[in-house]
Amino acid sequence: MNDQAKPLTRTNVAEEARRRMGRLSPAERKVARALFTAYPVAGLETVAELARRAQVSGPTVVRFAAKLGYDHYAAFQQALKDELVARHSTPVRQIAARPLDHQDPVLTRAHQRFSDALTQTLDELSPHDLAGCVKLLADSRRPVTGVGGRFTRGLAEYLIGHLQQLRPNVAMAGDGPFGKTSRALDMARRDVLVAFDFRRYSKDTVEFARAAHRRGSTVILVTDPWLSPIAELAKFTLPAAVEAVSPFDSLLPAMAIVDILVAAVIDEIGESAEQRVRQMENLAAGASDSRRTYASKPQQK
């Protein structure tokens, strides 16, 4: 193993390359950017083909793989192949791969599995990306839109619901292709899109993110370790582990990321966040009193 880098703790080559960008030479960074542009296909090309794509020498490509912790280029490519398999895994495949003779009760397995997944997610969360996301989400001059897929829409709504209590100009994208299309038409350069997209990636979510990006909006992505296609255009990417007790991916670590974002945005906004929450509570109480008064009045026929 190359002594310049520790082995990867997960199969996401692109995320590891992003994390190590500051330690790469200028030529090696060109290889990383070439890889990101056509991920993961570019990394499955020969050394000479990837070098030609990045406009660097063959030895630079080999050094790039070594900087990521691989003994040789073939090991780098095998990691990408393994990642492709995992990226397209389905519940059916995961059921087939599960051992049938579980020795431990489900609560014991859940304790270990969820604890490991949460620890891995928090350990590998980039402080730079997290800080960048918080700056964007706390800036009330920048409208924020949330979007998610079949299951991850709930995560987006959870984040957006909290942000609406802390600052103005925050909304969910509409349901279905038409709702998302109409929202995409309204997005502009100052807008921020927070997209939640996990494996078996949502075509609607990916296309919405691409449309928003084309209109100049800044994209934040919360995704799994294998990265949604949205990662190619996201300014900041926050990956979350998905290991679960069932054959279905867990969103527990992703929920933790959302809670961390909310807490950090409150810290960033400061006193005005507290004032807005108090105002919303007062408005809600006033609306409740009005409804009770209206309900208590005799209704004329």
Secondary structure, DSSP 4 states (H G I P E B T S, - for coil): --TTSPPPSSS-HHHHHHHTGGGS-HHHHHHHHHHHHTTTGGGGS-HHHHHHHHTS-HHHHHHHHHHTT-SSHHHHHHHHHHHHHHHT--HHHHHHHS-S---S-HHHHHHHHHHHHHHHHHHH--HHHHHHHHHHHH-TTS-EEEEE-TTTHHHHHHHHHHHHHHSSSEEEPPSHHHHHHHHHHH--TT-EEEEEE-SS--HHHHHHHHHHHHTT-EEEEEE-TT--GGGGT-SEEEE-----SSSSPP-HHHHHHHHHHHHHHHHHHTHHHHHHHHHHHHHHHHHHHHHHHHHHSPPP-
